[in-house]
Amino acid sequence: MNINKQILQYVLQSVIFMLLIVLVVYLLPRRTSNFKYYFEVGKPWRYELLTAEQDFPIYKTETRLQQEREQVLKNYSPCYIINKELGEQRLQKLLSEEKADALTDKQREYLVMQFKSLYERGIMGLAELEQLRKDGYKKVLIVSENREATALLLSSIYTPKTAYDKLLEDAPIFSGSRLRNIDIDQYLVPDMVYDTLTSNHMRESLLSSVSLTEGMVQKGERIVGQGEIVTDRTYQVLNSLRIACDEREEDKHHALWSEIGYVLLVCLFIGMLALYLYTFRKNYCTTRNVLFICILLGVLTLMSALVLRFTRISVYVIPFAWIPVLVRIFFDSRTAFQVHLSSVLLTALVVEAPYEFVVIQLAVGIVAVSGLKDLAQRSQLALTTIYIFLTYILVYTTFTIATTGDWQMLDKWQYLWFFGNGLLMLLIYGLIYVCEKAFGFVSSLTLVELTNVNNQLLLRLAEEAPGTFQHSLQVSNLATEAAKAIGADSLLVRAGALYHDIGKISSPHCFTENQTDGVNPLLQMSETDAAQKIIRHTAEGLKLAKQYKLPKVIMQFISSHHGTTKVRYFYNNWCNNHPGEEIDEDMFCYPGPKPQTKETGILMMADAVEARSRSLDVYTEESISRMVEQMVGAQVSDGQFAETPLSFKNVEDIKKVFKERLLQMNHHRIAYPELKVGGGK
């Protein structure tokens, strides 16, 4: 990687980390109170003796205030005004109708008198009257033009129907039927209008009469001592002290510095994660990997913000164990725990009980990482989820009992949130698939599936090129042991070794391990054509890998397992058959690339050593050791491992493993004696 590209990569990664800092600071709700103590009813006071630094009132609890407010609101009645013009308008409209012409003067006089009486008394809609009764009101207040209020029982308020009935009931017997004929009920409509302004004013006046405080705490008065259990009364006093602290002007200045300190802490925690990656996991420091880790932290931050800001759900329902599980699957255990620690510390800045939160989440992180130490099958994820759920229950229960000494202080709802957390953890199966597709990662689970010899492509290799298949199995065994010896990814090496020669499927009989009839078609070709036929198996392997959708990391093993080495057999033959002629060495060289990782470097050594071991006449410790030294030494001197992070010690350890394993694989068996005729009875 050239310097400019490397600088650009560092700039992009720095921008990603800064965006994460902005996201965390913006989303997570800060505890803006200047009162920095955390306390709960029934739990001991963890701090030193606390005394009042100033006089402050004791505020009533919300429950007490609610009770007193409900009590005073029993004296509240909604206010209404009567639209006097409406009654006159409806009466004039009635008298102007043709049907009213048949009325006598006496009947008209009765009608006018009753209309005025009913409308002055007030008429209310039936639905509105029923709602008032449902709300528990017994009366309303009628507000006059001079703002005087008169009480009116709901039982005496007319509706259009009861007003009509009243009018007919009081009518002279000789006029009742005639009054019905003129449809008086159509002219009786509600004239009582709800007075919003006056009603709200009266309601607020009653509520304001309820005092928010009950007593005072004097300066210097003892509030609570270290280790004392916080009672309901102590909680009330401490909460009042919190309110008093937030109202002080000098503490508002402190709040600004508190905000600055919070931002600096976020920068520190994320900076520590970045320092770890660039110091101890420099090979992970690609833009893709940094983006993946920051997105994980951002998603958990968003979930925490939503829960803390907009719900009363416990923060423990959030599956923080997603981070150690996903990072462990795609990277390693140490990195997984480090990222989890950063996530926990960031969230601990804003939760109510940070110490308890950190203790529980760190325990969960340790269990998550430990449960996936040697990930070999998908069932381990389900078991790890169960272990995480049990860890939440165990640590929360023991922590609460240890700090309070009282079983009664266990929150039953907390166990429900832990169960919800466990259900969300099951989504990890889908998340693994999404991350693999989105970021091009290959999980341990995918590698385990790839190493299954019943895989469709491996079955095809075994059927069409059985010798190559056996060679791949032996190479995978050698490479796996070597990877374990130097701390490389043994599962990745095993998968890469099984697929590194799949390109030979296109022409299996051109390779000696598949030639059972002793006929080698390459000997009928020119040296250059034969070399190109051999070299082409890497390109053919890449085509098959794309066809069967193998991960890119497996393709790296296919393309680099020969590096830029020469096809020595045909190269040497050409030189011997064409002495003094200029040779085009590119025709005999693999196109590369050279191995870039420890794992691809190990495979290159194992492939060459295993293939060469088949041509040994005798298998002794000396012959195997000499062969391994010769093959690996030639690759090293040719610079094939110059781009890998393999050290000289790594190479020596790998050669040692190869020698031991090849000697074990090719040991002589004991010859069984033949049974002589007549030698037994």
C-alpha positions in Angstrom: 0.0 0.0 0.0 1.5 3.3 -1.0 1.8 6.2 1.5 -0.9 8.4 0.0 -3.5 5.5 0.0 -2.5 4.7 3.6 -2.9 8.3 4.7 -6.4 8.5 3.0 -7.4 5.3 4.8 -6.4 6.8 8.2 -8.3 10.0 7.4 -11.4 8.0 6.5 -11.1 6.0 9.7 -10.7 9.1 11.8 -13.8 10.6 10.2 -15.8 7.5 11.0 -14.7 7.6 14.7 -15.6 11.3 14.9 -19.0 10.7 13.4 -19.5 8.0 16.1 -18.6 10.5 18.8 -21.1 13.0 17.4 -23.8 10.3 17.2 -23.2 9.2 20.8 -23.2 12.8 22.2 -26.3 13.8 20.2 -28.4 10.7 20.9 -27.7 9.5 24.5 -29.7 11.6 27.0 -27.4 13.1 29.7 -28.3 13.3 33.3 -28.4 17.1 33.6 -28.9 17.2 37.3 -26.1 18.8 39.3 -26.9 16.3 42.1 -24.3 13.6 41.4 -25.5 11.0 43.9 -27.5 7.9 42.8 -30.0 6.4 45.3 -32.9 4.0 45.5 -35.5 3.2 48.1 -34.5 0.2 50.2 -30.8 0.2 49.1 -27.9 1.5 51.3 -26.4 5.0 50.9 -23.1 4.3 49.2 -21.5 7.7 49.9 -20.2 9.5 52.9 -22.3 11.3 55.5 -24.5 13.8 53.7 -25.6 17.1 55.4 -27.5 20.1 54.1 -25.3 22.8 52.8 -28.2 25.3 52.7 -31.9 25.5 53.7 -34.2 23.9 51.3 -37.9 22.8 51.2 -39.1 19.2 51.3 -41.1 18.6 48.2 -44.1 16.3 48.4 -44.0 13.1 46.5 -45.9 12.8 43.2 -48.3 10.4 44.8 -49.1 12.8 47.6 -49.5 15.7 45.2 -51.8 13.7 43.0 -54.0 12.8 45.9 -54.2 16.4 47.2 -54.9 17.6 43.7 -57.7 15.1 43.2 -59.2 16.2 46.5 -59.3 19.9 45.6 -60.7 19.1 42.2 -63.7 17.7 43.8 -64.8 21.3 44.3 -64.3 22.1 40.6 -67.3 22.5 38.3 -67.2 23.3 34.6 -68.3 26.8 33.6 -70.9 27.6 30.9 -72.5 30.7 29.4 -76.0 30.9 27.9 -76.5 32.3 24.5 -79.6 34.5 25.1 -79.9 35.6 21.5 -80.3 32.0 20.3 -83.6 31.5 22.1 -85.1 34.7 20.7 -84.0 33.8 17.2 -85.5 30.3 17.3 -88.8 31.7 18.7 -89.2 34.3 15.9 -88.5 31.7 13.3 -91.2 29.5 14.8 -93.8 32.3 14.9 -93.1 33.1 11.3 -93.9 29.6 10.1 -97.4 29.1 8.4 -98.3 26.4 10.9 -98.1 29.0 13.7 -100.9 31.1 12.0 -103.5 28.7 13.4 -102.6 29.5 17.0 -104.8 31.7 19.1 -103.4 34.7 20.9 -103.5 32.8 24.2 -101.6 29.9 22.7 -99.0 32.3 21.2 -98.6 34.0 24.6 -98.0 30.6 26.3 -95.5 29.6 23.6 -93.5 32.9 24.0 -93.5 32.6 27.7 -92.3 29.0 27.8 -89.6 29.5 25.1 -88.1 32.4 27.0 -88.2 30.4 30.3 -86.6 27.3 28.8 -83.8 29.2 26.9 -83.1 31.4 29.9 -82.8 28.3 32.1 -80.4 26.7 29.6 -80.6 23.8 27.2 -77.6 21.4 26.8 -76.9 18.6 24.3 -77.7 15.1 25.5 -74.2 13.7 24.7 -72.5 16.6 26.5 -74.7 16.2 29.6 -74.1 12.4 29.7 -70.3 13.0 29.5 -70.5 15.4 32.5 -72.3 12.8 34.5 -69.7 10.1 33.4 -66.9 12.4 34.6 -68.5 12.5 38.0 -69.7 16.1 38.0 -72.9 17.0 39.9 -73.3 20.6 38.8 -72.1 23.2 36.5 -71.6 27.0 36.9 -73.6 29.4 34.8 -71.5 32.5 34.2 -73.4 35.8 33.7 -72.4 38.8 31.7 -71.1 40.5 34.8 -68.9 37.4 35.5 -71.0 36.1 38.4 -71.4 32.4 38.6 -74.6 30.5 39.6 -74.5 26.8 40.4 -76.9 24.6 38.4 -77.4 20.9 39.2 -77.1 18.5 36.3 -80.4 17.0 37.2 -82.2 20.3 36.5 -80.6 21.0 33.1 -82.8 20.5 30.1 -81.9 18.7 26.9 -83.9 19.5 23.7 -86.1 16.4 24.3 -86.8 17.1 28.0 -87.4 20.8 27.2 -90.0 19.7 24.6 -91.6 17.3 27.1 -91.8 20.1 29.6 -93.4 22.5 27.2 -96.1 20.0 26.3 -96.6 18.9 29.9 -97.4 22.5 31.1 -99.5 23.4 28.1 -103.3 23.9 28.5 -105.1 20.7 27.6 -107.0 22.4 24.7 -103.7 23.4 23.0 -101.3 20.4 23.5 -102.3 18.6 20.4 -102.1 21.7 18.3 -98.7 22.5 19.6 -97.5 19.1 18.5 -98.7 19.7 15.0 -96.4 22.7 14.5 -93.1 20.6 15.3 -91.9 22.7 18.2 -89.1 20.2 18.9 -87.2 21.4 15.8 -86.8 24.9 17.4 -85.5 23.7 20.8 -81.7 23.5 20.4 -78.8 23.7 23.0 -77.9 27.2 24.0 -75.4 26.4 26.8 -71.8 27.0 25.6 -68.7 25.7 27.5 -66.6 28.6 28.8 -63.1 27.3 28.3 -61.2 30.4 29.6 -63.2 30.6 32.9 -63.1 26.8 33.4 -59.4 26.6 33.0 -58.8 29.6 35.2 -60.9 28.1 38.0 -59.2 24.7 37.6 -55.7 26.2 37.7 -56.7 28.3 40.7 -57.7 25.2 42.6 -54.6 23.3 41.7 -52.3 26.2 42.7 -53.8 26.2 46.1 -52.1 22.8 46.7 -48.7 23.4 48.3 -45.7 21.6 46.6 -43.8 21.4 49.9 -44.2 20.1 53.4 -41.6 21.4 55.8 -38.0 22.6 55.5 -34.5 21.1 56.0 -32.2 23.5 57.8 -28.6 24.2 56.8 -26.2 21.7 58.5 -29.0 19.2 59.2 -28.0 15.5 58.9 -29.7 13.8 55.9 -28.3 10.3 55.6 -25.1 8.5 56.7 -23.0 6.0 54.8 -24.5 2.5 54.8 -27.9 3.6 56.0 -30.9 2.2 54.1 -32.7 4.8 52.0 -36.3 4.9 53.3 -39.3 6.6 51.6 -38.8 9.7 53.8 -35.1 9.8 53.1 -35.7 9.4 49.4 -38.2 12.4 49.5 -35.6 14.6 51.2 -32.8 13.5 48.8 -35.0 14.2 45.9 -35.8 17.7 47.3 -32.1 18.3 47.7 -31.6 17.4 44.0 -34.2 19.9 43.0 -32.6 22.6 45.2 -29.2 21.9 43.7 -30.5 22.3 40.1 -32.2 25.6 40.9 -29.0 27.2 42.2 -27.4 29.7 39.8 -23.9 28.6 40.7 -24.8 25.0 39.8 -26.0 26.0 36.4 -22.5 27.1 35.7 -21.3 23.7 36.8 -23.8 22.1 34.4 -21.9 23.6 31.5 -18.6 22.1 32.7 -20.5 18.8 33.3 -21.6 18.8 29.7 -18.0 19.4 28.5 -16.8 16.6 30.7 -19.3 14.3 29.3 -18.2 15.0 25.7 -14.6 14.5 26.7 -15.4 11.2 28.3 -17.1 10.0 25.2 -14.0 11.0 23.2 -11.8 9.2 25.7 -13.7 5.9 25.6 -13.9 5.9 21.8 -10.3 7.0 21.6 -9.2 4.1 23.8 -10.9 1.7 21.4 -9.1 3.3 18.5 -5.8 3.1 20.3 -6.3 -0.6 21.0 -7.0 -1.3 17.4 -4.0 0.6 16.1 -1.7 -0.8 18.7 -2.7 -4.4 19.1 -4.8 -5.2 16.0 -3.2 -3.2 13.3 -4.2 -5.8 10.7 -7.8 -5.1 11.5 -7.4 -1.4 10.8 -9.1 -1.2 7.5 -11.8 1.2 6.6 -14.3 -1.6 6.3 -13.5 -3.1 9.7 -13.6 0.3 11.5 -16.9 1.1 9.8 -18.4 -2.2 10.9 -17.3 -1.7 14.5 -18.6 1.9 14.6 -21.9 0.9 13.1 -22.3 -1.8 15.8 -21.7 0.8 18.5 -23.9 3.3 16.7 -26.8 0.8 16.5 -26.6 0.0 20.2 -26.4 3.7 21.0 -29.5 4.4 19.0 -31.4 1.6 20.7 -30.3 2.9 24.1 -31.4 6.4 23.3 -34.8 5.3 22.1 -35.3 3.2 25.3 -34.0 5.9 27.7 -35.7 8.9 26.0 -39.1 7.6 25.0 -40.0 4.6 27.1 -40.0 3.4 30.7 -38.6 0.0 29.6 -35.5 -1.1 31.4 -32.2 -0.6 29.6 -31.4 -4.3 30.2 -33.8 -5.3 27.4 -31.2 -4.0 24.9 -29.0 -6.9 23.7 -25.6 -5.4 24.4 -24.2 -9.0 23.9 -24.7 -8.5 20.2 -21.4 -6.7 20.0 -19.1 -9.3 21.7 -20.8 -12.1 19.7 -20.6 -10.5 16.3 -17.1 -9.2 16.8 -15.9 -12.5 18.2 -17.3 -14.3 15.1 -15.7 -12.0 12.6 -12.5 -11.1 14.5 -11.2 -12.4 17.9 -12.1 -12.7 21.5 -9.9 -9.9 22.8 -11.2 -7.4 20.3 -14.8 -8.5 21.0 -14.4 -7.8 24.7 -12.7 -4.5 24.1 -15.5 -3.2 21.8 -18.1 -4.5 24.3 -16.3 -2.6 27.1 -16.4 0.6 25.1 -20.2 0.2 24.5 -20.9 -0.5 28.1 -18.8 2.5 29.3 -20.5 4.9 26.9 -24.0 3.8 28.0 -23.0 3.8 31.7 -22.6 7.6 31.4 -26.3 8.1 31.1 -28.0 5.2 33.0 -29.4 5.6 36.5 -27.3 2.9 38.2 -24.0 2.9 36.3 -22.1 0.7 38.7 -24.7 -2.0 38.7 -25.0 -1.7 34.9 -21.3 -2.0 34.3 -20.9 -5.1 36.6 -23.8 -6.9 34.9 -22.8 -6.1 31.4 -19.1 -7.0 31.8 -20.1 -10.3 33.3 -22.4 -10.9 30.2 -19.6 -9.9 27.9 -17.2 -12.4 29.5 -19.7 -15.2 29.1 -20.5 -14.3 25.5 -16.8 -14.3 24.5 -16.0 -17.4 26.5 -19.0 -19.3 25.0 -17.7 -18.7 21.5 -14.0 -19.4 22.1 -14.0 -22.4 19.8 -16.9 -21.8 17.5 -17.5 -25.0 15.5 -21.3 -25.2 15.1 -24.4 -23.0 15.1 -25.8 -24.7 18.2 -23.1 -22.9 20.2 -24.9 -19.6 19.5 -28.1 -20.9 21.0 -26.2 -22.2 24.0 -24.4 -18.9 24.4 -27.7 -17.0 24.3 -29.0 -19.3 27.2 -25.8 -18.7 29.1 -26.2 -14.9 28.7 -29.8 -15.0 29.9 -28.8 -17.0 33.0 -25.8 -14.7 33.6 -28.2 -11.7 33.6 -30.4 -13.4 36.2 -27.6 -14.6 38.4 -25.5 -11.4 38.5 -28.6 -9.1 39.0 -30.0 -11.3 41.8 -26.7 -11.7 43.6 -25.7 -8.0 43.2 -29.1 -6.8 44.5 -29.0 -9.1 47.5 -25.4 -8.2 48.2 -26.1 -4.5 48.2 -29.5 -4.5 50.0 -29.5 -7.7 52.0 -33.2 -8.0 51.2 -34.9 -10.4 48.8 -37.8 -8.1 48.7 -35.8 -5.5 46.7 -35.6 -7.8 43.7 -37.6 -6.2 40.8 -39.8 -8.9 39.3 -40.1 -6.9 36.0 -36.3 -7.0 35.6 -36.5 -10.7 34.9 -39.1 -10.1 32.1 -36.7 -7.6 30.5 -33.9 -10.2 30.7 -36.2 -12.6 28.9 -36.9 -10.0 26.2 -33.1 -9.5 25.9 -32.7 -13.2 25.3 -35.3 -13.2 22.5 -33.6 -10.3 20.8 -30.3 -12.2 21.0 -31.8 -14.9 18.8 -31.8 -12.3 16.0 -28.0 -12.8 15.9 -28.4 -15.6 13.3 -29.9 -13.1 10.8 -27.4 -10.4 11.8 -24.5 -12.7 11.0 -25.9 -13.2 7.5 -26.5 -9.5 7.0 -23.0 -8.6 8.1 -21.4 -11.2 5.9 -23.2 -9.8 2.8 -22.9 -6.1 3.7 -19.2 -6.1 4.7 -17.8 -9.2 2.9 -16.9 -11.0 6.1 -16.7 -14.7 6.5 -17.8 -16.0 9.9 -16.5 -19.1 11.7 -19.9 -20.7 11.1 -19.6 -20.2 7.3 -16.0 -21.6 7.4 -17.3 -24.7 9.3 -19.9 -25.2 6.6 -17.3 -24.9 3.9 -15.0 -27.5 5.5 -17.8 -30.1 5.4 -16.5 -32.6 2.8 -20.1 -33.3 1.8 -20.2 -29.8 0.3 -21.4 -29.9 -3.3 -18.1 -28.6 -4.7 -15.9 -30.8 -2.6 -18.0 -33.9 -3.6 -17.4 -32.9 -7.2 -13.7 -32.6 -6.6 -13.6 -36.0 -4.9 -15.5 -37.7 -7.8 -13.7 -36.0 -10.7 -10.2 -35.5 -9.3 -9.9 -38.0 -6.4 -6.1 -37.7 -6.2 -6.3 -33.9 -5.9 -9.0 -34.3 -3.3 -6.8 -36.6 -1.2 -3.9 -34.1 -1.7 -6.1 -31.3 -0.5 -7.1 -33.2 2.6 -3.5 -33.9 3.5 -2.6 -30.2 2.9 -5.4 -29.1 5.1 -4.2 -31.3 7.9 -0.7 -30.0 7.6 -1.7 -26.3 7.3 -4.2 -26.6 10.2 -1.5 -27.9 12.6 0.9 -25.2 11.5 -1.6 -22.5 11.9 -2.3 -23.6 15.5 1.4 -23.6 16.3 1.8 -19.9 15.4 -1.6 -18.6 16.4 -3.0 -18.1 13.0 -6.7 -18.8 12.0 -6.6 -22.6 11.7 -10.3 -22.9 10.6 -9.7 -20.4 7.8 -6.5 -22.3 6.7 -8.4 -25.6 6.7 -11.2 -24.2 4.5 -8.7 -22.5 2.1 -6.6 -25.7 1.8 -9.6 -27.8 0.9 -10.5 -25.5 -2.0 -7.1 -24.3 -3.2 -6.8 -26.8 -6.1 -10.5 -27.0 -7.2 -9.3 -25.6 -10.6 -7.9 -29.0 -11.4 -11.5 -30.3 -11.9 -11.3 -28.7 -15.4 -8.5 -31.1 -16.5 -7.8 -33.6 -13.7 -5.8 -36.1 -15.9 -3.1 -33.4 -16.5 -2.0 -33.7 -12.9 0.0 -36.7 -11.7 -2.0 -37.4 -8.5 -5.0 -38.2 -10.7 -3.2 -40.4 -13.3 -3.9 -44.0 -12.6 -3.0 -45.4 -16.0 0.5 -44.0 -16.2 -0.3 -41.7 -19.1 0.6 -38.1 -18.7 -0.9 -36.0 -21.5 1.3 -33.1 -20.7 4.3 -35.0 -22.0 2.8 -34.9 -25.4 2.8 -31.0 -25.4 5.5 -28.5 -25.7 7.1 -27.3 -22.4 5.4 -23.9 -22.6 2.0 -25.3 -23.4 2.3 -27.9 -20.6 3.3 -25.2 -18.2 0.4 -23.0 -19.2 -1.9 -25.9 -18.7 -0.7 -26.4 -15.2 -0.7 -22.6 -14.4 -4.3 -22.3 -15.7 -5.7 -24.3 -12.8 -5.6 -21.2 -10.5 -7.7 -19.2 -13.0 -10.0 -22.2 -13.5 -10.3 -22.4 -9.7 -11.3 -18.8 -9.4 -14.0 -19.3 -12.0 -15.4 -22.2 -10.1 -15.2 -20.2 -6.9 -17.3 -17.5 -8.4 -19.8 -20.0 -9.8 -20.3 -21.7 -6.4 -20.2 -18.3 -4.7 -17.3 -19.0 -2.4 -16.2 -16.1 -0.1 -13.4 -13.8 -1.4 -11.2 -14.9 1.4 -11.2 -18.4 0.0 -10.5 -17.1 -3.4 -7.3 -15.5 -2.0 -6.0 -19.0 -1.2 -6.8 -20.2 -4.7 -5.0 -17.4 -6.5 -2.0 -17.1 -4.2 -1.1 -20.7 -3.2 1.6 -20.8 -5.9 2.5 -17.1 -5.6 4.8 -16.1 -8.5 6.8 -19.4 -8.5 7.8 -21.3 -11.6 6.5 -24.6 -12.9 10.0 -26.0 -12.3 9.6 -29.4 -14.1 8.8 -27.9 -17.5 11.0 -24.9 -17.0 14.0 -27.0 -16.3 13.1 -29.3 -19.3 12.9 -26.3 -21.6 16.3 -25.0 -20.4 17.9 -28.4 -20.9 16.3 -28.9 -24.3 17.1 -25.3 -25.5 20.6 -24.5 -24.3 21.7 -21.0 -25.0 18.3 -19.8 -26.2 16.6 -16.8 -24.5 13.6 -18.0 -22.4 10.4 -16.1 -21.7 10.2 -16.9 -18.0 6.6 -15.4 -17.7 5.4 -18.4 -19.7 6.5 -20.7 -16.8 5.5 -18.4 -13.8 2.2 -18.3 -12.0 0.7 -14.8 -12.2 0.3 -14.5 -8.4 -0.4 -12.6 -6.3 2.0 -13.6 -3.6 0.5 -14.6 -0.2 -0.6 -11.6 1.8 -1.6 -13.2 5.1 -0.1 -15.7 7.5 -2.8 -18.2 6.5 -2.1 -18.0 2.7 1.6 -18.2 3.4 1.1 -21.4 5.5 -1.0 -23.0 2.7 1.7 -22.2 0.1 4.3 -24.0 2.3 2.0 -26.9 3.1 1.0 -27.4 -0.6 4.6 -27.6 -1.8 5.8 -29.8 1.0 3.0 -32.3 0.8 3.3 -32.6 -3.0 7.1 -33.0 -2.8 6.8 -35.6 0.0 5.0 -38.0 -2.4 8.1 -38.3 -4.5 10.4 -39.4 -1.7 11.9 -42.8 -2.0 12.1 -43.4 1.7 10.4 -41.7 4.6 12.9 -41.1 7.4 13.3 -38.3 9.8 16.4 -37.2 7.9 14.9 -37.3 4.4 11.7 -35.5 5.5 13.6 -32.8 7.3 15.9 -32.3 4.3 13.0 -32.1 2.0 11.0 -29.6 4.2 14.1 -27.3 4.6 14.7 -27.4 0.8 11.2 -26.6 -0.2 10.4 -23.9 2.3 13.9 -22.4 2.0 13.5 -22.1 -1.7 10.2 -20.2 -1.3 11.7 -17.9 1.3 14.7 -17.1 -0.8 12.4 -16.4 -3.7 10.7 -13.7 -1.7 7.3 -15.4 -1.8 6.5 -14.5 1.9 7.8 -10.9 1.7 4.3 -9.5 1.8 3.0 -11.7 4.7 3.4 -10.9 8.4 5.2 -14.2 9.0 8.4 -13.9 11.1 11.5 -16.0 10.9 10.4 -17.7 14.1 7.0 -18.4 12.6 8.6 -20.1 9.6 10.8 -22.2 11.8 7.8 -23.3 13.9 5.9 -24.2 10.7 8.7 -26.3 9.4 8.9 -28.1 12.7 5.2 -29.0 12.6 5.6 -30.2 8.9 8.4 -32.5 9.8 6.6 -34.0 12.7 3.3 -34.5 10.9 4.8 -35.9 7.7 6.8 -38.4 9.7 3.7 -39.5 11.5 1.6 -39.6 8.3 4.2 -41.8 6.5 5.5 -44.0 9.3 6.2 -47.7 8.5 3.6 -50.2 9.8 4.5 -53.5 11.5 4.6 -56.4 9.0 2.1 -59.1 10.0 3.6 -62.6 10.0 2.2 -65.1 7.6 0.5 -68.2 9.0 2.5 -71.3 8.1 0.7 -74.5 7.0 0.4 -76.8 10.0 1.7 -74.2 12.4 -1.5 -74.2 14.5 -4.2 -76.5 15.7 
